[in-house]
Amino acid sequence: MQNLRITLVQINQVWQNKEANFKKYEEQLLTVETDLIVLPEMFQTGFSMNVKDLGENWNDSPSVNWLIKTSKEKNAAVYTSLIINDKGKYFNRGVFVYPTGRVEYYDKRKSFGLAGEDQFFTAGKNEKIVEYNGWKIQLQICYDLRFPEIIRNNLDENGQPAYDIILYVANWPEKRILHWDTLLMARAIENQCYVVGVNRIGEDENKYHYNGHSSIIDALGEKKQFEDHIQKAETSIISKENLLQTRKTLPFLRDR
């Protein structure tokens, strides 16, 4: 059973400056050896509604090309989100890039109305689970975290859970960070899976403050969390054997 090395990159994103953010990630990842890299929501712009200036065409996205290049160089998968224009509609699109260059995507389903996200972005309609290195991974973005019904883990006809890990990429403000911490833990416990949450730090142009709290949480709710306001990349190892043992000892999923 294969363990998975996951690197969380928590940075102070430069507002709407793609090249500056690319440089920040490159600096953080310079010496990293890992299997999976997770970057914050709208990784190269910050959480912006400036879709016309920042959106990139899905079939010719320089930022997706940068992610593919980074994935190949690090021989690691990458997950994050960015603003994508697909056939005239704008999406907050999660992209999961394999080291081979293959790209899978997930469109954020729950638009953050408090910030007007629903006025600029088209909501996604479907969940997305990818398979990588023997792990099944559920892709999510920020505000999705508040809606557990859209990713309820269930057993298939062979008695196997739909997924093993949930990835959340976010720009989640400090004033509601208790909700972030609590809901991440709840998603891990209720779905008997690992939960990975990557958040930004710093202040954006809208004067929202972010303190990070990027975390990895196991199926029992045990958490490894970044310190407040720390910019860094940190790699952790998650164990498939430990996950399977938890599910065997506490077979709660079969009672749904």
N, C-alpha and C positions, 0 to 999 in steps of 0.2 A: 504494500500500500504506500503510495507516494505522498510524501510531505510536499508542501508548497511554500516557497519563499515569496512573501508579498512585501513590496516597498511602497510605503505611503509618503507622498511628497506634499508637505504643508508649507505654503509660501504666502508672502504678502504680494498679491497679484498687482501688477502695474496696470492702471486703469486704461483700457482700450488700446494697449500698446503690445501688439503681438510679438514683435521682434524682441522687445525687452523681456517679455515673459518666456519666450523660447530660451533666451540666454540664461535666465534664472534656473529653469529646469535642467538645462545642460550642465550648469555648475553643480547643482545638487546631485545629479546622477553620474557625475564623472567617474567615480570609483565604485559604483554600485554593481554588485553581482546578484541577480535575482531571477525569479520566474515571472512575476507579475508586478507592474508598476501602475499605481492609481494616483491620478492627479485631480485637483478640485474641479468643480462645475465651471463651465465656460472658461476653460483653463488658460486661454491666451488673451482674454479680454476683461475678465471680471463679469459680474452679473449685470449685464447691460440690456436695455431695450432698444438700442440703436441698431436695429436689424438691417437697415438698408446700407449702412456704411460698413458694418462688421460681418454681415452674413456672407458665407462663401457657397458657391455652387457645389452641390453634392458630387457631381461627376468630375469636378476640377478644383478641388480644395487644397490650397497650399498648406493649410494647417493639418489636414488629414495626411498629406504627403510627409509633413514633418514627423507626425506620429509614426507613420510606416517606417521612415528612415530611422527614428529612434528605436523602435521595436527591433528592427533588424540588427542595428549596431549593438544593442544590449542583449540580444537573443532572449528577449522577454516580451510577453504580451503587455499591452497598455490599455487602460480604460480611463475615459474622461468624457466631457461633453463640450460642445461648441455650437455656435449659431450657424445653421445650415439653411440655405435656400434650395428647396427641392420642388421643381416644377411650379415656381411662383408662390409657394407657401414656405413660411419660416418655421423651423423646428428647433427646440432645444434638444439636440440630438446627442445621445450617448454613443460613442464609438468604441468598440472592442477590437483591437488590432493584434493579430497573431504575428509571431516572428517571421512567418512565411510571407507576410504582406497581405494576407486575407483580412478583410474587414467585415465585421457584423455590426448592426446598429440597433439602437433602442431609442424611440422618441418619448420624451417625458410625457406622462399621461395626466399628471395633476399640475395645472398651471397655477402659479402663486398670484391669486387675484389681488392680494393686499399691495403688491408691487406693480399691478397692471400687466403681468406677464400674459394673461389671457387675451389682452387686447392686441398683442403683437405676434404671438406664437400660436400655431395650430397644435392642439393636444394630440399625442399619440393614442392609438387604440388597442395596441397589443402588448402583451408581456414578451420578454425576450430572455431565454435561457441559453447560454452557450456552454460548450464542453471544451475543457482545456486541461491537459496533463492529468486526466482521470478524475477531474472535478467538474461538477455541474454548477454553473454560476448564473445567478439571477441579477440582471442589470437594472439599476434604479438611479434616480436623480433627485436629490434634495427634497422638495416638498412632497414627493411620493411617499416619504417616510411616515407622514401622518395618516396614511390610508392603508392599513394592514390587509384589508379585504382584497386588494388587487394582486397580492402575491402570496396568498395562503398556501403553505406547503402541504402537499397531499401525497399519498402513496399511489403508485400506479398498479396495474393489474398483477405485477410481479412483487408487490410489496416494497418497492423502492421509492424513496422520497424524490420529488421532482427536482430538487436542487440541494446543494451542500453549502453554498456561500451566497450571501447578498452583498453586492457592492453599491454603496451610496457615495456619490460625489456631490459636493454642496458648496454654496455660499450661505452659511447659516449664521445669522447675527448673534453677537454675544448676549444681547438682552433676552434671548430665548434659548440660551445654550442648555439650560436645565432640561428643556423639552428634547433637544437633540440627544443628550446623554441618556435620558430615560427611555426614549422611543427606540434608540439603537439597541439597548439592552433587551427591551421587550420583544423586538423582532427576532433576536437571536434565540431567546428562550422559547417563545411560542412556536417558532418554526424549526426548532432543533437543528440549527445550522450555525456556521460562522457568519458574523456580520462585520463588514469593513466599511468604515465611514471616514471620508477624507474631506476636511473643511479648510478654508483659507484663514489667514490672519490679516491684521492691518485695518485700514480704513479706506473705503471707496469714495468716489466723487459725490455720492449721495449722503455722505457722512454716516454711513452704517459702519459699526465697529465689529470686528470679527476676532475671536480669540482661539480658534482652532478646535481643540479637543478631538482631533483625529484619533480613531480608535480601532482596535480589533477586539471582538468579543466572541467568546466561544459559546457552545450550545447550553452551557450551564450558567451563563451570564458573567463569567470571569472576564475581566477587561484589562487590556493594555492600552494606555492612553497617553498622548503627547501632553507635555506641559503647556500651559497657557502662553500664547504669543511667541512660540518658538518656531523659527523657520528652519526646517531641516527635512532630510529624507531619512527614513528609518525602516529597516528591514526586519520582519518577524517571520517565524516559521510556524505554519499551522499543520496539525497532524490529522490525517484521515483516519488513522487507527483510533485516536482518541474520540473523534466524532462518532465513528461506528459503535464504539463501546458505550458512549452515552446513550445513543439511540437504542441499543440492545438492553441496557440496564433500565432505562426509562422509556418504554415504548409508547409514548403518548400519541404519536402521529396516527397510530392504527385505530385510535378511539374517535377519530373525527368522522 
